[in-house]
């Protein structure tokens, strides 16, 4: 038997962490989380509107010239329904079945088992994730400008609250480095009368003012490390933002996905090809809903006076593939594997020969 590397790692994501297979899958496996204090968000409302409808096709091709494959195991996340997107007809080609990731979130994955019954499949496989999506824009506005027909924001379900407050290996808010950085930039305390939105805006301003954007293909993106070095890419900056909110009882999560635009041939980020991968974040404000944040765009593209346009403003041009990170899945033959961010497919293969000279190619097409 031979296996392929865990190829589900985005170019902007760190290497896979040890798996969680020893943890129970019930609610008791989560650390106890504090309740969010009462929100004081009466001055704010969220204006959400239809943005566009897309058809997406992600293609992942593996060529193994020195291996005679017997069976391919292909795994990819199934994009979730969220306030900013409604997913329809999510499927893979070859066809896969829906399974649950083994981490506490139990996110849906699509896993296909393909027998290499003909010669072409013995040396190459092309795997696709296909789906349609209705995208929605979201904009934070003054309460007086809210759409009169808009429904009040629903309360956050207790399961989601717990998941969006828990510490993880990447959102390691108990680390002393987080406390030290928060004290340094004036974020250690949240006033009793300070609502979720007002505190989150202070965190946003502190990160985009104090941190630098740095992309490297492999780097430590844990929140504690980002706080220590003061720089990271979209994933690391979002981890720091989410950690600082969670420690103060504000539910927050990262959104791993891709821009809703087709990849451009030859486009690169540093030394690697770029297929519209990106990481955003959002937090939940009581009485308002999930508020979108784009930290790296604020750091990278705008001057100080214009950065606030990336707080509470999502034009509806992004597709989330999964929430947070550290997804664990069953590879059938090779045990449970965990990846931090799962923006592309992962493959595993049995057969005879060698994986020497393996070639992987991708494409991301939006219609």
Buried (B, 14 or more C-beta within 10 A) or exposed (E): EBBBEBBBBBBBBBEBBEBBEEBEBEEEEBEEBEEBBEBBBEEBBBBBEEBBEBEBBBBBBBBBEEBEBBBBBBBBBBBBEBBBBBBEEBEBEBEBEEBBBBBBBBBBBBBBEBEBEEEEBBBBBBBBBBBBBBBBBBBBBEEEEBEEEEEEBEEBEEEBBBBBBBBBBBBBBEBEBBBEBBEEBEBBEBEEEBBBBBBBBBBBBBBBEBBEBBBBBEBBBBBBBBBBBEBBBBBBBBBBBBBBBBBBBBBBBBBBBBBBBBBEEEEEBEEEBBBBBBBBBBBBBBBBBBBBBBBBBBBBEBEEEEBBEBBBBBBBBBBBBBBBBBBBBBBEEBEBBBBBBBBBBBBBBBBEBEBEEBEBEBBBBBE
